[in-house]
């Protein structure tokens, strides 16, 4: 059994979500305001948060930023606007998944189950080691030798995903799907840009790779440089 906090100001949608999730066996809390929701999330520490973007007291993206500063709880954003750029921006800002309104209770529940599976898979092995690189998935700290790497959220996600698949070439499509949550691919340069930032932080270049190897036309792999 898992617990879900629904932050949604529209009464009907909130009731639908709460009922569907409770029927599916989840413990459910809800609030109609951003600040009430934030407080509720801090107090109840749910496994998942469903966050409406259009709230009366605060923009949902602002609330996401506040949530992220206090918690790593998986967040599903619910939006009435099927605006790809906006969704990408929010996924980059720390949302884990999204649903477009109107959604059904079954659809929301499926997203929640998928997120819980991912969280569980991530929790099985919380520490990864590749050469001098050490990654703690729980505390989200990556170290190279004695140095802590200053990674942003997506850089960390990208590095840790590749580290779970050491030596394997991971396709761009898979990275979009697994790291960016965009199963149909994303903005053309997103992965390249993040890879180049990551390389700089790992102290290597594309021309002289050590850990991060691009396989032209196929994807990327992380290796132990030995
Ligand atoms: Ca709303």
Boltz pocket constraint, residues with backbone or C-beta under 6 A from the ligand:
constraints:
  - pocket:
      binder: B
      contacts: [[A, 8], [A, 9], [A, 10], [A, 52], [A, 53], [A, 54], [A, 55]]
      max_distance: 6.0
